[in-house]
């Protein structure tokens, strides 16, 4: 479980890096994808994937309930 969460978090970090259009040439003419410039479509796709991977990471995270002894 712990290894899977780490892989998910690593994938999230990579997707954040991919979502930034720093790899595009400065004078590149953007292509239109679904009515958006290609770099915007890539960024939005990355953010959707990040949200999904983040939800999976939280599902794999065990959050212990507070016991009756810890309650005031």
N, C-alpha and C positions, 0 to 999 in steps of 0.2 A: 504494500500500500504506500509506504513512504517513498519508495523509488518511483512509483507511478505519479505521485504528486509532484515530485521533483522534475520529472520529465514534462509534466503538464506546465509547470511554472517556467521551465526552460523554453518550451514551445511558445508560451505567452510572451516572454522576453524577445524571442526571435521575431514573432509577429509584430511587436511594437517597432522593432528596427525596420522591418520590411514596409510597414505602413508609412514611414517617412520617405518622401520622394527625393532623397539626397542622391540616389543612384542615377537619376535622370540627367541627361545632358541639359545644360542651361538654355540652349536655344531650341530644344526639341518641341515640335508641334504636337500638342496632345490629341490623341484619338478620342472619339466620343463613344462611350460604352453606357448603354441604358440612359442616354441623355446627360451623362456626366463626363467630365474629362477622365481619362484612364487612370490617372494618379489618384483621383478622388474615389473612383470605384474600387481601386486596390485598397486604399485606406479604409473605406467602409467595410469591405469584405474582411479585412484583418480585424477590425473592431468587433464585428459579429462573431468571428471565430474566437477572439479573445474572450468575449462574454461566455460563449459556450464552454471553452476550456476552463475558465474560472469557475463556472458552476460545477463542472465535473470535479475539479480539485476540491471544492467545498463539500461535495457529496462524499468524497473519500476521506475527509477530515473528521475524526471522531471528536466531538465536543461533549465532554462528560456533563451530565446533569448534576446540579447541586444536590447533595444529600440532605436529609432532614436535619442532620447534626450541624450543618454549616449555616442554616437559616437562623436569623435572629429571633 
